[in-house]
Amino acid sequence: AFKVYYQLILDKKTYREKEPTDISALVKYAYANEKHQLVIDLLKFFHNKYPKHEDIVVNYFLIVQILYKNHKTRDKATAMLQNLIKKFPEHKMIPQLTSWLQGIELMKK
């Protein structure tokens, strides 16, 4: 699926997923293969298209990790992480996100 989607991008064609989990699967594959810009592109409007989907936190946490690797975008990553924690306080990943945020704050000191 990833190769088909990637070829559609190269051919400047659009891809329309059937289910939100289709995007999540592509995102995980792209992240594992260090296609970071593709992860960001795939998720650009995920939260608008699927505002209540449980994968929002999982997917956007990957973006946080990508942004944090770059010193220039660490503040953006931190703000995004804080926003995820604020908007989705009941999500099962909140302990992991909170731990990440605490780690970021400790490294700033």
N, CA, C and O atoms as a DFTB+ gen file, in Angstrom:
436 C
 N C O
     1  1       0.822      -1.195       0.000
     2  2       0.000       0.000       0.000
     3  2       0.864       1.255       0.000
     4  3       0.553       2.243      -0.666
     5  1       1.959       1.196       0.763
     6  2       2.824       2.369       0.846
     7  2       3.413       2.709      -0.516
     8  3       3.438       3.873      -0.916
     9  1       3.885       1.692      -1.225
    10  2       4.499       1.939      -2.538
    11  2       3.477       2.510      -3.514
    12  3       3.807       3.387      -4.313
    13  1       2.249       2.026      -3.459
    14  2       1.188       2.547      -4.329
    15  2       0.915       4.002      -3.991
    16  3       0.834       4.845      -4.884
    17  1       0.773       4.300      -2.708
    18  2       0.522       5.681      -2.290
    19  2       1.677       6.580      -2.692
    20  3       1.465       7.670      -3.223
    21  1       2.898       6.129      -2.440
    22  2       4.077       6.937      -2.763
    23  2       4.136       7.222      -4.261
    24  3       4.488       8.328      -4.671
    25  1       3.794       6.232      -5.074
    26  2       3.787       6.444      -6.525
    27  2       2.718       7.458      -6.924
    28  3       2.947       8.264      -7.826
    29  1       1.566       7.434      -6.277
    30  2       0.528       8.433      -6.547
    31  2       1.042       9.844      -6.254
    32  3       0.746      10.786      -6.989
    33  1       1.807       9.976      -5.181
    34  2       2.387      11.281      -4.854
    35  2       3.365      11.707      -5.942
    36  3       3.327      12.844      -6.412
    37  1       4.233      10.793      -6.334
    38  2       5.223      11.112      -7.366
    39  2       4.554      11.491      -8.681
    40  3       5.045      12.355      -9.407
    41  1       3.444      10.849      -8.983
    42  2       2.701      11.139     -10.214
    43  2       1.772      12.339     -10.055
    44  3       1.030      12.686     -10.973
    45  1       1.820      12.977      -8.865
    46  2       0.983      14.141      -8.546
    47  2      -0.515      13.825      -8.638
    48  3      -1.318      14.655      -9.064
    49  1      -0.859      12.627      -8.233
    50  2      -2.264      12.229      -8.158
    51  2      -2.661      12.209      -6.690
    52  3      -1.804      12.188      -5.807
    53  1      -3.931      12.217      -6.443
    54  2      -4.373      12.234      -5.051
    55  2      -4.779      10.840      -4.604
    56  3      -5.168       9.988      -5.403
    57  1      -4.676      10.646      -3.322
    58  2      -5.063       9.389      -2.697
    59  2      -6.217       9.680      -1.757
    60  3      -6.164      10.630      -0.976
    61  1      -7.242       8.880      -1.829
    62  2      -8.398       9.049      -0.938
    63  2      -8.570       7.753      -0.163
    64  3      -8.945       6.725      -0.729
    65  1      -8.298       7.806       1.113
    66  2      -8.400       6.615       1.938
    67  2      -9.858       6.212       2.127
    68  3     -10.762       7.045       2.072
    69  1     -10.064       4.914       2.353
    70  2     -11.412       4.422       2.627
    71  2     -11.725       4.535       4.112
    72  3     -12.870       4.778       4.496
    73  1     -10.714       4.359       4.939
    74  2     -10.866       4.401       6.395
    75  2      -9.724       5.222       6.983
    76  3      -8.636       5.258       6.410
    77  1      -9.952       5.879       8.110
    78  2      -8.865       6.627       8.752
    79  2      -7.677       5.732       9.121
    80  3      -6.532       6.183       9.151
    81  1      -7.967       4.462       9.399
    82  2      -6.878       3.549       9.755
    83  2      -5.946       3.294       8.574
    84  3      -4.800       2.890       8.772
    85  1      -6.423       3.525       7.344
    86  2      -5.545       3.421       6.175
    87  2      -4.414       4.434       6.286
    88  3      -3.254       4.112       6.029
    89  1      -4.755       5.652       6.667
    90  2      -3.756       6.709       6.832
    91  2      -2.815       6.346       7.977
    92  3      -1.599       6.489       7.853
    93  1      -3.365       5.885       9.070
    94  2      -2.540       5.536      10.229
    95  2      -1.519       4.457       9.884
    96  3      -0.370       4.524      10.321
    97  1      -1.931       3.474       9.111
    98  2      -1.004       2.411       8.711
    99  2       0.111       2.969       7.824
   100  3       1.277       2.612       7.989
   101  1      -0.249       3.838       6.891
   102  2       0.758       4.463       6.029
   103  2       1.713       5.332       6.846
   104  3       2.920       5.340       6.600
   105  1       1.173       6.051       7.804
   106  2       1.984       6.926       8.658
   107  2       3.001       6.101       9.449
   108  3       4.176       6.462       9.511
   109  1       2.565       5.017      10.040
   110  2       3.474       4.172      10.823
   111  2       4.586       3.614       9.941
   112  3       5.747       3.570      10.348
   113  1       4.230       3.193       8.747
   114  2       5.229       2.662       7.821
   115  2       6.214       3.754       7.408
   116  3       7.425       3.535       7.401
   117  1       5.695       4.920       7.068
   118  2       6.558       6.035       6.658
   119  2       7.490       6.445       7.798
   120  3       8.672       6.701       7.570
   121  1       6.970       6.507       9.009
   122  2       7.792       6.884      10.165
   123  2       8.897       5.853      10.395
   124  3      10.053       6.215      10.613
   125  1       8.542       4.581      10.346
   126  2       9.524       3.512      10.559
   127  2      10.623       3.537       9.503
   128  3      11.748       3.106       9.757
   129  1      10.294       4.045       8.316
   130  2      11.258       4.119       7.223
   131  2      11.854       5.516       7.062
   132  3      12.451       5.836       6.035
   133  1      11.680       6.338       8.093
   134  2      12.255       7.683       8.170
   135  2      11.851       8.597       7.007
   136  3      12.646       9.413       6.543
   137  1      10.637       8.451       6.555
   138  2      10.056       9.339       5.539
   139  2       9.272      10.410       6.287
   140  3       8.047      10.486       6.186
   141  1       9.994      11.235       7.039
   142  2       9.366      12.158       7.975
   143  2       8.491      13.216       7.315
   144  3       7.416      13.533       7.826
   145  1       8.929      13.760       6.201
   146  2       8.095      14.764       5.539
   147  2       6.790      14.141       5.059
   148  3       5.742      14.788       5.084
   149  1       6.853      12.904       4.629
   150  2       5.646      12.211       4.184
   151  2       4.683      12.001       5.357
   152  3       3.469      12.118       5.189
   153  1       5.211      11.695       6.529
   154  2       4.361      11.559       7.728
   155  2       3.597      12.856       7.956
   156  3       2.384      12.850       8.166
   157  1       4.322      13.964       7.912
   158  2       3.700      15.272       8.129
   159  2       2.657      15.557       7.055
   160  3       1.565      16.038       7.358
   161  1       2.990      15.264       5.810
   162  2       2.045      15.500       4.707
   163  2       0.792      14.635       4.838
   164  3      -0.320      15.111       4.611
   165  1       0.971      13.382       5.199
   166  2      -0.172      12.476       5.343
   167  2      -1.138      12.936       6.432
   168  3      -2.348      12.735       6.328
   169  1      -0.595      13.550       7.468
   170  2      -1.421      13.918       8.622
   171  2      -1.887      15.361       8.618
   172  3      -2.540      15.812       9.560
   173  1      -1.555      16.080       7.568
   174  2      -1.827      17.517       7.538
   175  2      -3.266      17.868       7.925
   176  3      -3.482      18.828       8.665
   177  1      -4.223      17.132       7.454
   178  2      -5.629      17.461       7.727
   179  2      -6.375      16.319       8.415
   180  3      -7.606      16.309       8.446
   181  1      -5.635      15.365       8.962
   182  2      -6.257      14.200       9.589
   183  2      -7.241      14.609      10.683
   184  3      -8.350      14.079      10.747
   185  1      -6.846      15.542      11.537
   186  2      -7.705      15.965      12.650
   187  2      -8.951      16.709      12.175
   188  3      -9.965      16.729      12.874
   189  1      -8.883      17.318      10.996
   190  2     -10.073      17.985      10.436
   191  2     -11.032      16.967       9.823
   192  3     -12.248      17.075       9.976
   193  1     -10.472      15.981       9.129
   194  2     -11.301      14.970       8.475
   195  2     -11.915      13.991       9.476
   196  3     -13.035      13.514       9.292
   197  1     -11.161      13.703      10.535
   198  2     -11.596      12.714      11.525
   199  2     -11.429      13.297      12.931
   200  3     -10.586      12.824      13.693
   201  1     -12.209      14.303      13.279
   202  2     -11.983      15.047      14.529
   203  2     -12.115      14.240      15.819
   204  3     -11.598      14.659      16.855
   205  1     -12.778      13.120      15.781
   206  2     -12.958      12.334      17.004
   207  2     -12.232      10.986      16.960
   208  3     -12.427      10.139      17.833
   209  1     -11.404      10.798      15.950
   210  2     -10.745       9.500      15.791
   211  2      -9.652       9.300      16.839
   212  3      -8.885      10.215      17.141
   213  1      -9.597       8.092      17.385
   214  2      -8.642       7.802      18.457
   215  2      -7.181       7.850      18.006
   216  3      -6.287       7.974      18.843
   217  1      -6.926       7.754      16.703
   218  2      -5.548       7.788      16.198
   219  2      -4.967       9.194      16.113
   220  3      -3.786       9.345      15.802
   221  1      -5.755      10.215      16.379
   222  2      -5.224      11.584      16.336
   223  2      -4.019      11.700      17.264
   224  3      -2.970      12.194      16.852
   225  1      -4.152      11.264      18.480
   226  2      -3.066      11.399      19.455
   227  2      -1.855      10.567      19.027
   228  3      -0.726      11.057      19.050
   229  1      -2.084       9.333      18.644
   230  2      -0.996       8.451      18.219
   231  2      -0.254       9.062      17.034
   232  3       0.974       9.148      17.035
   233  1      -1.009       9.483      16.029
   234  2      -0.409      10.031      14.817
   235  2       0.327      11.344      15.069
   236  3       1.447      11.537      14.597
   237  1      -0.299      12.225      15.801
   238  2       0.309      13.539      16.015
   239  2       1.488      13.469      16.987
   240  3       2.355      14.343      16.971
   241  1       1.528      12.449      17.823
   242  2       2.701      12.256      18.667
   243  2       3.916      11.902      17.807
   244  3       5.043      12.256      18.153
   245  1       3.696      11.217      16.704
   246  2       4.797      10.952      15.770
   247  2       5.331      12.260      15.196
   248  3       6.541      12.427      15.043
   249  1       4.433      13.184      14.880
   250  2       4.870      14.489      14.382
   251  2       5.665      15.217      15.461
   252  3       6.690      15.833      15.167
   253  1       5.207      15.152      16.696
   254  2       5.942      15.774      17.808
   255  2       7.373      15.235      17.844
   256  3       8.329      15.999      17.974
   257  1       7.507      13.927      17.728
   258  2       8.836      13.313      17.773
   259  2       9.703      13.761      16.597
   260  3      10.897      14.013      16.758
   261  1       9.100      13.857      15.427
   262  2       9.834      14.321      14.243
   263  2      10.295      15.761      14.438
   264  3      11.460      16.081      14.207
   265  1       9.387      16.617      14.858
   266  2       9.721      18.029      15.049
   267  2      10.769      18.212      16.143
   268  3      11.632      19.084      16.037
   269  1      10.699      17.407      17.175
   270  2      11.628      17.571      18.286
   271  2      13.063      17.207      17.898
   272  3      14.010      17.741      18.475
   273  1      13.230      16.318      16.943
   274  2      14.578      15.937      16.494
   275  2      15.331      17.117      15.888
   276  3      16.561      17.154      15.918
   277  1      14.598      18.073      15.342
   278  2      15.204      19.251      14.721
   279  2      15.227      20.387      15.747
   280  3      14.181      20.802      16.246
   281  1      16.413      20.877      16.052
   282  2      16.543      21.950      17.059
   283  2      15.692      23.171      16.719
   284  3      15.216      23.859      17.621
   285  1      15.498      23.446      15.440
   286  2      14.747      24.638      15.016
   287  2      13.251      24.515      15.284
   288  3      12.556      25.526      15.389
   289  1      12.753      23.294      15.394
   290  2      11.308      23.108      15.564
   291  2      10.940      22.511      16.925
   292  3       9.826      22.019      17.103
   293  1      11.847      22.550      17.861
   294  2      11.569      21.985      19.189
   295  2      10.458      22.731      19.921
   296  3       9.640      22.110      20.600
   297  1      10.422      24.050      19.792
   298  2       9.352      24.807      20.454
   299  2       7.989      24.439      19.878
   300  3       7.000      24.343      20.605
   301  1       7.953      24.235      18.568
   302  2       6.704      23.834      17.911
   303  2       6.281      22.438      18.393
   304  3       5.101      22.185      18.634
   305  1       7.251      21.550      18.526
   306  2       6.968      20.199      19.018
   307  2       6.416      20.244      20.440
   308  3       5.461      19.541      20.771
   309  1       7.028      21.076      21.271
   310  2       6.581      21.202      22.661
   311  2       5.162      21.750      22.732
   312  3       4.336      21.253      23.498
   313  1       4.882      22.769      21.937
   314  2       3.534      23.355      21.917
   315  2       2.507      22.336      21.434
   316  3       1.402      22.259      21.972
   317  1       2.871      21.557      20.425
   318  2       1.957      20.542      19.900
   319  2       1.700      19.470      20.962
   320  3       0.570      19.009      21.123
   321  1       2.731      19.084      21.671
   322  2       2.591      18.088      22.728
   323  2       1.680      18.600      23.844
   324  3       0.809      17.872      24.320
   325  1       1.877      19.830      24.255
   326  2       1.022      20.436      25.283
   327  2      -0.431      20.493      24.816
   328  3      -1.350      20.258      25.601
   329  1      -0.630      20.803      23.554
   330  2      -1.976      20.871      22.992
   331  2      -2.644      19.493      22.981
   332  3      -3.829      19.378      23.295
   333  1      -1.899      18.459      22.626
   334  2      -2.453      17.100      22.642
   335  2      -2.894      16.713      24.054
   336  3      -3.970      16.146      24.246
   337  1      -2.061      17.023      25.026
   338  2      -2.382      16.694      26.419
   339  2      -3.627      17.451      26.871
   340  3      -4.483      16.897      27.561
   341  1      -3.720      18.701      26.484
   342  2      -4.867      19.534      26.879
   343  2      -6.167      19.085      26.204
   344  3      -7.212      19.010      26.850
   345  1      -6.099      18.785      24.897
   346  2      -7.313      18.453      24.146
   347  2      -7.801      17.023      24.364
   348  3      -8.989      16.742      24.200
   349  1      -6.895      16.121      24.730
   350  2      -7.258      14.708      24.854
   351  2      -6.823      14.144      26.212
   352  3      -6.072      13.170      26.264
   353  1      -7.288      14.748      27.305
   354  2      -6.807      14.345      28.636
   355  2      -7.165      12.911      29.033
   356  3      -6.547      12.351      29.938
   357  1      -8.136      12.323      28.378
   358  2      -8.574      10.962      28.728
   359  2      -7.946       9.890      27.839
   360  3      -8.204       8.703      28.041
   361  1      -7.132      10.278      26.866
   362  2      -6.553       9.309      25.934
   363  2      -5.582       8.382      26.662
   364  3      -4.903       8.791      27.604
   365  1      -5.529       7.140      26.216
   366  2      -4.679       6.142      26.875
   367  2      -3.185       6.463      26.792
   368  3      -2.398       5.920      27.568
   369  1      -2.784       7.334      25.868
   370  2      -1.368       7.684      25.728
   371  2      -0.947       8.886      26.574
   372  3       0.219       9.277      26.537
   373  1      -1.854       9.468      27.320
   374  2      -1.531      10.667      28.106
   375  2      -0.338      10.441      29.046
   376  3       0.510      11.329      29.145
   377  1      -0.231       9.310      29.732
   378  2       0.958       9.123      30.577
   379  2       2.272       9.211      29.781
   380  3       3.251       9.791      30.249
   381  1       2.278       8.637      28.593
   382  2       3.477       8.694      27.750
   383  2       3.757      10.127      27.295
   384  3       4.905      10.572      27.317
   385  1       2.722      10.842      26.888
   386  2       2.890      12.224      26.446
   387  2       3.351      13.116      27.594
   388  3       4.224      13.965      27.416
   389  1       2.768      12.921      28.755
   390  2       3.157      13.704      29.932
   391  2       4.614      13.433      30.295
   392  3       5.353      14.352      30.647
   393  1       5.011      12.197      30.210
   394  2       6.395      11.828      30.491
   395  2       7.351      12.507      29.507
   396  3       8.407      13.003      29.898
   397  1       6.974      12.523      28.251
   398  2       7.777      13.199      27.226
   399  2       7.899      14.679      27.546
   400  3       8.990      15.245      27.474
   401  1       6.799      15.301      27.895
   402  2       6.805      16.728      28.210
   403  2       7.694      17.008      29.424
   404  3       8.443      17.986      29.435
   405  1       7.612      16.167      30.425
   406  2       8.470      16.334      31.602
   407  2       9.946      16.205      31.223
   408  3      10.788      16.947      31.727
   409  1      10.249      15.274      30.347
   410  2      11.621      15.104      29.871
   411  2      12.119      16.331      29.125
   412  3      13.259      16.757      29.309
   413  1      11.266      16.895      28.287
   414  2      11.612      18.114      27.546
   415  2      11.899      19.247      28.522
   416  3      12.887      19.967      28.377
   417  1      11.034      19.399      29.511
   418  2      11.206      20.481      30.488
   419  2      12.484      20.299      31.310
   420  3      13.154      21.280      31.634
   421  1      12.821      19.066      31.646
   422  2      14.057      18.804      32.388
   423  2      15.294      19.132      31.551
   424  3      16.280      19.652      32.074
   425  1      15.242      18.832      30.268
   426  2      16.390      19.107      29.398
   427  2      16.582      20.597      29.152
   428  3      17.687      21.031      28.827
   429  1      15.531      21.377      29.302
   430  2      15.643      22.829      29.124
   431  2      16.409      23.479      30.270
   432  3      16.985      24.554      30.103
   433  1      16.417      22.833      31.427
   434  2      17.044      23.421      32.624
   435  2      18.551      23.344      32.560
   436  3      19.232      23.792      33.483
